[in-house]
Amino acid sequence: MRLRRQKSLLLLALFTLACHDATGPQTVNARFELQNIDGRPLPTPPAFTPGMTPTILSSVITLDQSGTASFTEHRTEWNGVDAVYQWTYTYKIVGDRIAFEAPPCPPNAICADPPTGRIFINRMTLEAGHINSTPILYNYFLIVLPELPH
C-alpha cells in the first residue's frame, strides 16, 4: 500500500511538472479511460446529430515514453454493427497541452484531424470534432500508473 501511495505521489509530481513547467517531461507512460463525452456518461453518441451517429461504448488511450499514443475505441455503429477501432499517433506534452500528430494522410483520402487537448494530473480532455463551431469534449481519467523504478 505504501509503495502504491509513493507511486501515486510521484505520478502526481510528474504530471504537475508537465502541466506547469515548459521544460518538464514531454512524454509519459500512462493509460487513460474515457469517462464521458461532453459530460454524458458512456455509452453515448459523440454528438446528437441526425443520421449516421455511432454510440461510443468505451475508449482507452495509452501513452508511452517513446512519444506514441495508442487509441482504442469500442462502438456500436449507427446500423447496429459492433466495431473496435484503433489509431496510433505521436504526441508531445507542452505545459498543460497535449498535441497529437497523425501519420501522413494518403493522397485523395479524407482524414480527420487528430484530437487536441489538455492534461492535468489524472485527467485528459480532448477536443475531437465539432458540432457547428462547438468542440466535442472527450473526458478521460487516468486508470493505470506508470511503472516506476523500485
C-alpha positions as CSV (number, residue, x, y, z in Angstrom):
1,M,0.0,0.0,0.0
2,R,2.8,2.4,0.9
3,L,4.6,1.7,-2.4
4,R,1.4,2.4,-4.4
5,R,1.0,5.7,-2.5
6,Q,4.6,6.6,-3.3
7,K,4.0,5.8,-6.9
8,S,0.8,7.9,-6.9
9,L,2.6,10.9,-5.4
10,L,5.5,10.5,-7.9
11,L,2.9,10.4,-10.7
12,L,1.2,13.5,-9.3
13,A,4.5,15.3,-9.2
14,L,5.3,14.2,-12.8
15,F,2.0,15.5,-14.2
16,T,2.2,18.7,-12.2
17,L,5.7,19.3,-13.7
18,A,4.4,18.5,-17.1
19,C,1.5,20.8,-16.7
20,H,3.3,23.8,-15.2
21,D,6.8,23.7,-16.5
22,A,7.6,24.1,-20.1
23,T,10.8,22.3,-19.6
24,G,9.0,19.3,-17.9
25,P,8.6,15.9,-19.4
26,Q,7.1,15.9,-22.9
27,T,6.2,12.2,-22.8
28,V,4.9,9.9,-20.1
29,N,3.8,6.3,-19.5
30,A,0.1,6.3,-18.7
31,R,-3.2,4.9,-19.6
32,F,-6.5,6.9,-19.7
33,E,-10.1,5.6,-20.0
34,L,-13.0,7.6,-21.4
35,Q,-15.5,8.5,-18.7
36,N,-17.8,10.9,-20.6
37,I,-18.4,12.9,-23.8
38,D,-19.5,16.5,-23.1
39,G,-20.4,15.4,-19.6
40,R,-22.7,12.5,-20.8
41,P,-21.7,9.1,-19.3
42,L,-21.0,6.2,-21.6
43,P,-22.5,4.7,-23.7
44,T,-23.3,7.8,-25.6
45,P,-23.0,9.2,-29.1
46,P,-20.3,11.7,-29.7
47,A,-23.0,14.3,-30.6
48,F,-26.7,14.2,-31.1
49,T,-26.9,14.8,-34.8
50,P,-29.4,13.2,-37.2
51,G,-28.2,10.4,-39.4
52,M,-25.3,8.1,-39.1
53,T,-24.1,8.6,-35.5
54,P,-22.4,5.8,-33.6
55,T,-22.7,5.1,-29.9
56,I,-19.3,5.1,-28.1
57,L,-19.1,2.2,-25.6
58,S,-15.6,2.7,-24.4
59,S,-12.3,4.3,-25.3
60,V,-8.7,3.9,-23.9
61,I,-5.6,5.9,-24.7
62,T,-2.2,4.5,-23.9
63,L,0.7,7.0,-23.8
64,D,4.2,5.7,-23.8
65,Q,7.6,7.2,-23.0
66,S,8.7,7.0,-26.7
67,G,6.0,9.5,-27.6
68,T,3.5,7.1,-29.1
69,A,-0.2,7.3,-28.3
70,S,-2.5,4.3,-29.0
71,F,-6.2,4.9,-29.1
72,T,-8.7,2.0,-28.9
73,E,-12.4,2.8,-29.3
74,H,-15.3,0.3,-29.0
75,R,-18.6,1.5,-30.5
76,T,-21.9,0.4,-31.9
77,E,-22.2,1.9,-35.4
78,W,-25.4,3.6,-36.5
79,N,-26.6,0.4,-38.2
80,G,-26.1,-1.8,-35.1
81,V,-22.7,-3.3,-36.1
82,D,-20.3,-3.7,-33.1
83,A,-16.8,-2.3,-34.0
84,V,-13.4,-1.7,-32.4
85,Y,-11.2,0.9,-34.0
86,Q,-7.5,1.6,-33.2
87,W,-5.4,4.6,-34.1
88,T,-1.8,5.5,-33.4
89,Y,-0.4,9.0,-33.2
90,T,2.8,10.5,-31.9
91,Y,2.3,13.0,-29.1
92,K,4.1,15.7,-27.1
93,I,3.1,17.4,-23.8
94,V,4.0,21.1,-23.5
95,G,2.8,22.8,-20.4
96,D,-0.8,21.6,-19.9
97,R,-1.4,20.9,-23.6
98,I,-1.1,17.6,-25.3
99,A,-0.6,17.6,-29.0
100,F,-1.1,14.6,-31.2
101,E,0.3,14.1,-34.7
102,A,-1.2,11.6,-37.2
103,P,0.7,9.7,-39.8
104,P,0.6,11.3,-43.2
105,C,-2.8,11.1,-44.9
106,P,-2.8,9.1,-48.2
107,P,-3.5,11.1,-51.4
108,N,-7.2,11.7,-52.1
109,A,-8.2,10.3,-48.7
110,I,-10.4,12.1,-46.2
111,C,-8.6,12.1,-42.9
112,A,-9.8,13.6,-39.7
113,D,-7.5,15.9,-37.8
114,P,-6.0,14.4,-34.7
115,P,-7.5,15.5,-31.4
116,T,-6.0,18.3,-29.3
117,G,-6.3,18.7,-25.6
118,R,-5.2,19.4,-22.1
119,I,-3.8,17.1,-19.5
120,F,-3.9,17.8,-15.7
121,I,-2.8,15.3,-13.1
122,N,-5.2,12.4,-13.5
123,R,-7.4,13.9,-16.3
124,M,-7.2,14.5,-20.0
125,T,-9.8,16.4,-22.0
126,L,-9.6,16.1,-25.8
127,E,-11.4,18.1,-28.5
128,A,-12.3,15.5,-31.1
129,G,-14.6,17.1,-33.8
130,H,-17.0,19.9,-33.7
131,I,-20.8,20.5,-34.0
132,N,-21.1,23.8,-35.8
133,S,-18.3,25.7,-34.1
134,T,-18.6,24.0,-30.6
135,P,-15.9,21.4,-29.9
136,I,-16.9,17.8,-28.8
137,L,-15.1,17.2,-25.5
138,Y,-13.9,13.7,-24.6
139,N,-13.1,13.4,-20.9
140,Y,-10.5,10.8,-19.9
141,F,-9.3,9.7,-16.5
142,L,-6.0,8.0,-15.5
143,I,-6.5,4.3,-14.9
144,V,-3.0,2.9,-14.9
145,L,0.0,4.3,-13.1
146,P,3.3,4.1,-15.0
147,E,5.9,1.5,-13.9
148,L,8.4,3.3,-11.8
149,P,11.8,2.1,-10.5
150,H,11.6,0.3,-7.2
